[in-house]
């Protein structure tokens, strides 16, 4: 019932925009209500606090991204097209996310979002590993590359997003993510 309520949608959309731009900690319920044009009473009708709103938004976005990723992996697209679409999906998934938001997730245990993010990363990693193994068996990825190395490298990529020095070298966190992905896939494709 709540999901179809226009006020709920306004709070959800506004919360997402503000959290993505400023992080979770810096955004107040008052700001969300003002931008969404709803009262605090309406806000509390749907969410007990801003952390629950942030969790709801984050869970929705992660679930939606995972579903799209699964559909892409199992699509009839060619391997190069899938890789291209994975880049686009990753870029869309990180579009407009501020470093404050990422920092709040990974460095603020009181929010309780890090564990959820890590669980979802494991789910998507499992799907991705199966995709890589299948692609390697089909000769679409060089046979000499170990899947374990690819997994290890992906974990390093996740840690790079938390490195404040490295992040400071990019205008937007998604630029770092895309550069990491490009670097990851460079050399992955078979030599022609």
Buried (B, 14 or more C-beta within 10 A) or exposed (E): EEEEBEBBEBBBEBBBBBBBBBBBBBBEBEBBBEBBEBEEEBBEBBBEEBBEBBBBBBBEBBEEBBEBBBEBBEEEEEBEEBBEBBBEBBBEBBEEBBBBBBBBBBEBEEBEBBEBBEEBBEBBBEBBBEBBEEBBEEEBBEEEBEBEEBBEEBEEBBEBBBEEEBBEEBEBBBBBBBBBBEEBBEEBBEEE
